[in-house]
Each structure stands twice: as C-alpha cells, then as structure tokens.
Amino acid sequence: MSKSGNLSVLFATTWAFTACFAVWTMFGVIGIPIRSQLNLDSTQFGLLTATPVLTGAVFRLPLGIWTDRFGGRILMLLLLVGCAIPLWLASYATALWQFLLLGLALGLVGASFSVGTPYVARFFPQEGRGFAMGFFGAGTIGASLNMFVAPTLVGIYGWEAVPKIYAVTLLVTAALFWVFSAPDPGPGGGPGSTMTRQLAVLRDPRVWKYCQYYSIVFGGFTALSIWMPQYFKNEYGFSIAQASLLAACFSLPGGGFRAVGGWLSDRLGAHKVTWWVLWAAWIALFLLSYPKTDLVVHTIRGPANFGIALSPWLFTALLMALGVAFACGMASTFKYVADDFPDNMGAVSGIVGMAGGLGGFLLPITFGAILDWFGVNSSCFMLLYGIVCVSLTLNYLTEVRRAPVMGEGAQPVTAPTRKKSKKDGDMSLFWNT
C-alpha cells in the first residue's frame, strides 16, 4: 500500500478512536447534572462515571485477539455502529441502575483502542510504528473534545441531548471510517493463529510489567479525565462549563503529546522515555496531593497564621504537566509492546490495554470511596502518587539494575527477546555512570 494510503488509514482510525473516547468519557460531564438529579454520593458518582470504562477494559483482550484473526477494519466498524444504540437509549434513563446497565453496553467503544493499535501498526515499518501508534493513541484527545462539546450541549439543550448527538456522531464516523480505511494486511486468522497459541504469550513476565505501567499512565489519565470536572467544581466552586474547560487542560495536551511520546520512543528507546515520564508524574503528583492547609505558628509577637494551597492556575499547570507525562508514557509502553511482541501485538496490546482500562474503571470508584471516607479532595492524587512509586521501583529494578524480580531470566514463551538497538544503548552502563 502507498504511503498516502497508510496515512489515510491512520487518520481515519485516529478519528474513529477520538469519537469513541469522547463517548467513553461522556459521563464525566453529564454525570454532574445526573448526580444532582439522582442525589448521588461521591462513591455512586464514581461508579456512574467508571462503569463504561469497565466494559471497554474487559473487552480489550478478546477484541485484540480477534483483530489478529479477523482484521481491525471490520471490528472497528461493528463497534461504532453497535454502540450507537445503547448510547441513544441512555438519554431516556431515569434511575441509576439504568445508567449503569446502558453504560456497560456503550462502554464497548473503549475497546476500540485494542482494535486500532495493531491495525494501524501493520501499515507501517518497524522503525515508524512508535510514531504511528502514538499518533493513533492521540485519539484520547476525545476526552478534551467531550469537555468542550458536552457542557455547551448541556447548557443549551440539557444533558439528555448529549447521548443522542454522540450516537449520530458515531454513525457518521462509521461511514467515514469505512470509506477511508483499508483491509487489514495482518495474518487475519491463519491456520496457526489459534486463541490458545495467542494467549500463550501472556505467560511472559514482561507482559505483566507493561500492564503495571499502563495501569497508571492510561488508567490514571482516563480516571482523571472523568473525575476532574467535578473536582474543579467542588474544590474551587466553578460552574460546569468552567470546570470542564479547566479539566480539558489536562486531557487536551495529554492526547496531543501521545504522538510526541511515540516519536521520542522511536529515537530514544522505550525505557528512557518511560523512566523520565514516571519521575515527572511522581513530582507533579507530590505537589498536587498536598491539601489546603492552615498553619498557626506561635511567635513571640503572638499567633501567626499561614495558609498553604494551590491556586486554580498553578493547579491547572501542574495537572497539564501530569497529562503530558501520562501521554508520553502511554506511547512508550506500547513501543515496548511493538518491539518485544511484533507477532502477537493483538493479544499483548489487548491484555495491556485491558489493564489500563481496569485502572480507569477502579480508580474513579476508589477516588469517590476515599473522598467519602477522608473528606479531602486531593486524596485522589495521593492514591496515584503511591501507584507511581510502585511503577518507579519496578522500572528501576528490572530495567536499570536488571534485577530478575519478575522472572526475566526465564525463556520467553512465544515472543522473541527484544533486540537492543543502537538508539537504546547500553542502559546498565548509562545509569551507572
């Protein structure tokens, strides 16, 4: 296929993923008026916003495997058309259980990532796959698109109009995708492509290490994308439109910089990018975690009062930096996958994507539970800070110190050992100089 044809597939699939991601995070905005309408507490609100993420996470593995067998073009089309139905019906829901049930159905759009990633990668050579997958992954900018579009629609027509307009958008996107995409050049269910053989690669310990990385960079990105509008509203007293606009400052650069992360991973290696991403996230989360605090210092002249708090603008700047770090980390994680498992990208990207999606499902619920428990808004960042600490430790032991803490010395099951390129360099020497 020509280069222009490859780009056509890349652009069409990226737009399809963008539309899917906007739908996937829809409840982050319309959930705010629904919460008031149904009188939900923080835990119930977290469950409402996270339920679509659950289905998208669980189905990433089977859809990734089916993409290797049947091709990404037909699966993407089926997702776009099929999910428009429960999305339209969501506008008529009146009880929490109805929203949860329909959220599970329309959440399948979140599995589009595991379809599109191996699909677009197969149209590009090995040295360009990092950028291609990063460009496709920039479709997470759909979360920002949702932050701009949904509040406007809610303000003019009410929240009930949002699911209907999004459903029509999915159908139009399906038609455009079919016109500008191409048949999948992958194996497409060859004689040796059994599910058992595809799943055998999951015994490789590297797969689970990449799952841990992705559970924080993608899971954290998704969770914060749907949690931040209500955070800005509750912490700083902004309106829904203002809160959504500031929340977009997190998801907008986060989506755009994913392509940059893929480009950097192609040139510097996946490890270098992941290492510095985790450090940047660790610092940002440390600052974001600090709650509003009033201090009284008893001096010789009497009590002196001090207040420690992040202004909305400083908070937004730190949140933007965190979004950029997470975006680059998403791209570098899948650069690992493309380098280590080129023949099993569907299965491996499916399980890694599922881990990230499960993180995006569990984190908002946990955010709500610890908020109800502790009553501190910044407790969500405290939780993420702890998870990043685990990822940093794992990365240091397995990639910097080369300690076989996850059985790295064992022979891989089906995937060949990743060859070290000149761009990766001797990392053990690099980190010990």
C-alpha positions in Angstrom: 0.0 0.0 0.0 1.2 3.5 -0.8 2.4 6.0 1.9 -0.6 8.2 1.2 -2.9 5.1 1.7 -1.2 4.4 5.0 -1.8 7.9 6.2 -5.4 7.7 5.1 -5.8 4.6 7.3 -4.0 6.3 10.2 -6.1 9.5 10.0 -9.4 7.6 9.6 -8.7 5.2 12.5 -7.5 8.0 14.8 -10.7 10.0 14.2 -12.7 6.9 14.9 -10.8 6.4 18.2 -11.3 10.1 19.1 -15.0 9.8 18.7 -15.1 6.6 20.7 -13.0 8.2 23.5 -15.4 11.2 23.7 -18.3 8.8 24.2 -16.3 6.7 26.7 -15.7 9.8 29.0 -19.2 11.3 28.4 -20.4 10.7 31.9 -17.6 12.7 33.4 -19.6 15.8 32.3 -23.2 14.8 32.0 -22.8 12.9 35.3 -22.7 16.2 37.2 -26.3 17.1 36.5 -27.3 13.5 36.7 -25.7 13.4 40.2 -27.9 16.3 41.3 -31.0 14.8 39.7 -30.5 11.4 41.4 -28.9 12.8 44.6 -25.8 10.5 44.3 -22.9 10.5 46.8 -19.3 10.5 45.7 -19.0 6.7 45.6 -22.1 6.4 43.4 -20.9 9.2 41.2 -17.6 7.4 40.8 -19.4 4.2 39.9 -21.6 6.1 37.3 -18.6 7.6 35.5 -16.5 4.4 35.7 -19.0 1.9 34.5 -18.4 2.4 30.8 -14.7 2.1 31.4 -15.2 -1.4 32.8 -16.7 -2.9 29.6 -14.1 -1.2 27.5 -11.4 -2.7 29.7 -12.7 -6.2 29.9 -13.2 -6.5 26.1 -9.8 -5.1 25.1 -8.2 -8.6 25.3 -10.8 -10.6 23.2 -11.1 -7.7 20.7 -7.3 -7.5 20.5 -7.1 -11.3 19.7 -10.0 -11.1 17.3 -8.2 -8.2 15.5 -5.3 -10.5 14.8 -7.7 -13.2 13.5 -10.4 -11.2 11.6 -8.8 -7.8 10.9 -9.2 -4.4 12.5 -11.4 -2.8 9.8 -14.5 -4.8 10.3 -14.2 -4.9 14.1 -13.9 -1.1 14.3 -17.0 -0.6 12.1 -19.0 -3.0 14.2 -18.0 -1.2 17.4 -19.0 2.2 16.0 -22.4 1.1 14.7 -23.3 -1.2 17.6 -22.5 1.2 20.4 -24.7 3.9 18.9 -27.8 2.0 20.0 -27.3 2.0 23.8 -25.8 5.4 23.6 -29.1 6.8 22.2 -31.1 5.0 24.8 -29.1 6.5 27.6 -30.9 9.8 27.1 -34.1 8.1 28.3 -32.6 6.6 31.6 -34.2 7.8 34.8 -32.6 5.6 37.5 -29.0 4.8 38.5 -29.3 1.1 37.6 -30.5 2.1 34.1 -27.5 4.4 33.6 -25.2 1.6 34.8 -26.7 -1.0 32.5 -26.5 1.2 29.4 -23.1 2.4 30.5 -21.8 -1.2 30.4 -23.2 -1.5 26.8 -21.9 1.7 25.3 -18.6 1.3 27.1 -17.6 -1.2 24.4 -16.3 1.8 22.5 -13.4 1.9 24.9 -12.1 -1.4 23.5 -11.6 0.3 20.1 -8.0 1.0 21.3 -7.1 -2.7 21.1 -8.6 -2.9 17.6 -6.9 0.2 16.2 -3.4 -0.2 17.7 -2.4 -3.4 15.9 -4.5 -2.4 12.9 -2.6 0.9 12.2 0.8 -0.6 13.2 0.6 -3.2 10.5 0.5 -0.5 7.8 3.9 0.9 8.9 7.5 -0.4 9.1 9.1 -1.3 12.4 11.1 1.9 12.7 7.9 4.0 12.3 5.5 2.1 14.4 6.2 4.1 17.6 5.0 7.3 15.9 2.1 5.6 14.2 0.8 4.1 17.4 1.4 7.3 19.3 -0.5 9.3 16.6 -3.4 6.9 16.8 -3.3 7.0 20.6 -3.6 10.7 20.4 -7.3 10.0 19.9 -7.5 10.2 23.7 -7.9 13.9 22.8 -11.6 12.9 22.5 -11.7 13.4 26.3 -10.9 17.0 25.7 -13.4 17.3 22.9 -16.0 16.0 25.3 -15.1 18.7 27.8 -15.7 21.4 25.2 -18.8 19.9 23.5 -20.8 18.3 26.3 -21.0 21.3 28.6 -22.3 23.5 25.7 -24.9 21.0 24.8 -26.0 20.6 28.4 -26.3 24.3 28.8 -28.4 24.7 25.7 -30.5 21.5 25.4 -30.0 19.7 28.7 -27.9 16.6 29.4 -30.4 14.3 27.6 -29.3 15.7 24.2 -25.7 14.7 24.6 -26.1 10.9 24.2 -28.3 11.4 21.1 -25.9 13.7 19.4 -23.0 11.5 20.2 -24.9 8.5 18.8 -25.4 10.2 15.5 -21.7 11.2 15.5 -20.7 7.5 15.9 -22.8 6.5 12.9 -21.3 9.3 10.7 -17.8 8.3 11.9 -18.5 4.7 10.9 -19.4 5.7 7.4 -16.2 7.9 7.1 -14.0 5.2 8.5 -15.2 2.6 6.1 -14.6 4.9 3.1 -11.1 6.0 4.1 -9.7 2.8 5.7 -8.4 -0.3 4.0 -8.5 -4.1 4.6 -6.2 -5.2 7.4 -2.8 -6.5 6.0 -2.3 -8.7 9.1 -2.5 -12.5 9.3 -6.2 -12.5 9.6 -6.7 -15.9 11.2 -4.2 -18.0 9.5 -4.0 -21.8 10.3 -1.7 -21.3 13.2 -3.5 -18.4 14.7 -5.5 -20.2 17.4 -6.6 -18.5 20.6 -4.6 -20.9 22.7 -1.4 -20.0 20.9 -2.1 -16.3 21.0 -2.8 -16.4 24.8 0.4 -18.4 25.5 2.4 -15.2 25.2 0.7 -13.9 28.3 2.9 -16.1 30.4 5.9 -13.9 29.5 6.6 -11.8 32.6 7.3 -8.7 30.5 3.7 -8.5 29.6 2.6 -8.0 33.2 5.3 -5.4 33.8 3.9 -3.4 30.9 0.4 -3.9 32.3 1.5 -2.3 35.5 3.0 0.7 33.7 -0.1 1.1 31.6 -2.5 0.8 34.5 -1.1 4.1 35.9 -0.4 6.1 32.7 -3.6 5.2 30.9 -5.7 4.3 33.9 -4.7 7.5 35.7 -5.3 9.5 32.5 -8.8 8.1 32.0 -9.8 8.3 35.6 -8.7 11.9 36.0 -10.3 12.9 32.7 -13.7 11.9 34.0 -13.0 13.0 37.6 -11.6 16.5 37.1 -14.8 18.4 36.1 -16.4 17.6 39.4 -13.1 18.2 41.2 -12.8 21.8 39.9 -16.5 22.4 40.7 -16.2 21.1 44.3 -12.7 22.4 45.2 -12.8 25.8 43.5 -16.6 26.5 43.0 -16.5 26.8 39.2 -19.6 26.2 37.1 -19.9 23.0 35.0 -18.7 24.8 31.9 -15.7 26.5 33.6 -14.8 23.2 35.4 -14.9 21.2 32.2 -12.8 23.9 30.3 -10.1 23.7 33.0 -10.3 19.9 33.1 -9.6 19.9 29.3 -6.2 21.5 30.1 -5.3 18.0 31.4 -6.8 15.8 28.7 -6.1 18.1 25.7 -2.2 18.2 25.8 -2.3 14.7 27.2 -3.9 13.4 24.0 -1.7 15.6 21.7 1.6 14.7 23.3 1.0 10.9 22.8 2.3 11.2 19.2 5.3 13.1 20.6 5.9 10.3 23.1 5.8 7.8 20.2 8.3 9.8 18.2 10.6 10.1 21.3 10.3 6.3 21.9 11.4 5.6 18.3 14.5 7.7 18.8 15.5 7.3 22.4 14.1 3.9 23.2 11.0 3.0 25.3 12.9 2.7 28.6 14.4 6.2 28.6 11.0 7.8 27.9 9.2 5.6 30.5 11.8 6.3 33.1 11.6 10.1 32.9 7.8 10.0 32.5 7.5 8.3 35.8 9.8 10.8 37.5 7.8 13.7 36.1 4.5 12.2 37.2 5.9 11.5 40.7 6.9 15.1 41.2 3.7 16.5 39.8 1.5 14.2 42.0 3.5 15.0 45.1 2.6 18.7 44.7 -1.0 18.0 43.6 -1.5 15.8 46.7 -1.0 18.5 49.2 -4.4 19.6 50.6 -5.4 23.0 51.6 -3.8 23.7 55.0 -4.0 26.4 57.6 -1.0 26.8 59.9 -0.8 28.7 63.2 2.8 29.5 64.3 3.1 30.8 67.9 5.7 33.6 67.7 6.9 36.0 70.4 4.5 38.5 69.0 1.6 36.2 69.2 0.0 33.6 66.8 0.9 34.0 63.1 -1.5 32.4 60.6 -0.3 30.8 57.3 -2.2 29.1 54.5 -0.9 26.6 52.0 -3.0 26.0 48.9 -2.6 25.7 45.2 -4.3 28.4 43.2 -6.6 27.3 40.4 -4.0 28.4 37.8 -1.0 26.7 39.4 -3.1 23.6 40.0 -4.1 23.6 36.3 -0.5 24.0 35.2 0.7 21.0 37.3 -2.3 19.0 36.0 -1.3 19.8 32.5 2.3 18.7 33.1 0.9 15.4 34.5 -1.2 14.9 31.4 1.8 15.4 29.2 3.8 12.9 31.2 1.0 10.3 31.1 0.6 10.7 27.4 4.2 10.1 26.7 4.1 7.1 29.0 1.2 5.6 27.1 3.2 5.8 23.9 6.4 4.4 25.3 4.6 1.5 26.9 3.2 0.4 23.5 6.6 0.9 22.0 7.8 -1.8 24.4 5.0 -4.0 23.1 5.8 -3.4 19.4 9.5 -4.1 20.0 9.1 -7.2 22.1 6.0 -8.8 20.6 5.7 -7.9 16.9 3.9 -11.2 16.1 1.4 -11.1 19.0 0.5 -7.4 19.1 -3.2 -8.0 19.2 -3.1 -10.3 22.2 -0.5 -8.4 24.1 -1.9 -4.9 23.3 -5.3 -6.4 24.4 -4.1 -7.5 27.8 -2.0 -4.3 28.4 -4.9 -2.2 27.2 -7.3 -4.2 29.5 -5.0 -3.5 32.5 -5.1 0.2 31.7 -8.8 0.2 31.2 -9.4 -1.6 34.5 -7.2 1.0 36.2 -9.5 3.6 34.6 -12.5 1.8 36.0 -11.3 1.1 39.5 -9.7 4.5 40.2 -12.8 6.7 39.9 -14.7 4.4 42.3 -11.7 4.4 44.7 -11.5 8.2 44.4 -15.1 8.5 45.4 -14.7 6.0 48.3 -11.7 7.6 49.8 -13.3 11.1 49.4 -16.3 9.9 51.3 -14.0 8.4 53.9 -11.3 11.1 54.4 -13.2 14.1 53.1 -10.1 15.5 51.4 -10.4 16.4 47.7 -6.8 15.9 46.9 -6.9 12.3 48.2 -7.2 11.1 44.6 -3.7 12.4 43.8 -2.4 10.8 47.0 -3.5 7.4 45.7 -1.9 8.0 42.3 1.3 9.1 43.9 1.6 5.8 45.7 0.9 3.8 42.5 3.6 5.8 40.6 6.1 5.0 43.4 5.4 1.3 42.7 6.0 1.8 39.0 9.2 3.7 39.5 10.5 0.9 41.8 9.6 -1.8 39.3 11.3 0.1 36.4 14.4 0.7 38.4 14.8 -2.9 39.5 14.0 -4.5 36.1 15.4 -2.0 33.6 18.1 0.0 35.5 19.5 -2.6 37.9 18.4 -5.5 35.7 17.3 -7.5 38.8 15.2 -10.5 37.7 12.4 -9.8 40.1 9.7 -10.9 37.7 11.4 -13.9 36.2 13.1 -12.0 33.4 15.7 -14.7 33.2 13.2 -17.3 32.0 12.9 -18.1 28.4 10.0 -16.2 26.7 7.1 -18.4 25.7 6.5 -17.4 22.1 7.8 -13.9 21.6 11.5 -13.4 20.7 13.7 -11.4 23.0 13.8 -7.7 22.1 17.0 -6.8 20.4 18.8 -3.8 21.8 19.1 -1.1 19.2 21.9 1.5 19.0 19.2 4.1 20.0 18.5 2.2 23.2 22.2 2.0 24.0 23.7 0.1 27.0 21.2 1.2 29.6 23.1 -0.5 32.5 26.2 1.5 31.6 24.2 4.6 31.1 22.5 4.5 34.5 25.7 3.6 36.4 27.9 6.4 35.1 
